[in-house]
């Protein structure tokens, strides 16, 4: 009886399972929920949100400045006049409105 040099079915099954597991874990490491692509997406989203945060901080500073200028401690009459004209539609007696 001579033995052939063909690998046995068990060895083939072992290598196929090992290849399938390594392919699955490689795919999960690249495209999974915690993979490389998701990490890049999160970094891009964080950068965009940082830009939005900067814009919101600027807008908040502007609103705080306008609020301070209309407070009882410091009243800016020009700003009060501007707000009365734009919000309430008030005019002075000596003005003419052209539409």
C-alpha positions in Angstrom: 0.0 0.0 0.0 1.3 3.3 -1.0 0.3 6.5 0.5 -0.5 9.5 -1.8 0.9 12.9 -1.2 -2.6 14.5 -1.4 -3.5 16.5 1.8 -6.3 15.1 3.7 -9.8 16.5 3.8 -9.4 17.5 7.4 -6.4 19.7 6.6 -8.3 21.4 3.8 -11.2 22.0 6.1 -8.9 23.5 8.7 -7.2 25.9 6.3 -10.5 26.9 4.7 -11.9 27.7 8.2 -8.8 29.6 9.1 -8.9 31.6 5.8 -12.6 32.4 6.4 -12.0 33.6 9.9 -9.1 35.8 8.9 -11.1 37.2 6.0 -14.0 38.0 8.4 -11.8 39.7 11.0 -9.9 41.7 8.3 -13.2 42.9 6.9 -14.5 43.8 10.4 -11.2 45.7 11.1 -11.6 47.7 8.0 -15.3 48.3 7.5 -16.9 47.3 10.8 -18.5 49.5 13.4 -15.1 50.2 15.0 -13.0 49.8 11.8 -10.7 52.1 10.0 -13.3 53.6 7.7 -15.6 54.4 10.6 -12.7 56.0 12.4 -12.0 58.3 9.4 -15.8 59.2 9.3 -15.7 60.1 13.0 -12.6 62.2 12.6 -14.2 64.1 9.7 -17.5 64.6 11.6 -15.5 65.8 14.6 -13.7 68.4 12.4 -17.0 69.6 11.0 -18.6 69.8 14.4 -15.6 71.8 15.7 -16.2 74.3 12.8 -19.9 74.5 13.8 -18.9 75.1 17.4 -16.7 78.0 16.4 -19.5 79.6 14.4 -21.9 79.1 17.3 -19.5 80.6 19.8 -19.2 83.7 17.5 -22.9 84.0 17.3 -23.3 83.6 21.0 -20.7 86.4 21.6 -22.6 88.7 19.2 -25.9 88.0 21.0 -24.3 88.6 24.4 -22.9 91.9 23.1 -26.3 93.0 21.8 -28.0 91.9 25.0 -25.5 93.8 27.1 -25.9 96.9 24.9 -29.7 96.8 25.5 -29.5 96.2 29.3 -30.4 98.6 32.0 -26.7 99.1 33.0 -25.6 100.1 29.5 -28.2 101.4 27.0 -27.1 102.0 23.4 -29.7 104.4 22.0 -28.7 103.8 18.4 -29.2 100.0 18.8 -32.5 100.7 20.6 -33.6 102.9 17.7 -32.5 100.3 15.2 -34.4 97.5 17.0 -37.6 99.6 17.3 -37.5 100.4 13.6 -36.8 96.8 12.4 -39.0 94.8 14.9 -41.8 97.2 15.7 -41.8 99.2 12.4 -41.7 102.5 14.2 -40.8 105.8 12.5 -40.1 109.3 13.7 -42.6 112.0 13.0 -40.3 113.8 10.5 -39.6 110.8 8.3 -41.2 109.8 5.0 -41.5 106.2 4.0 -41.2 105.2 0.3 -42.2 101.7 -0.7 
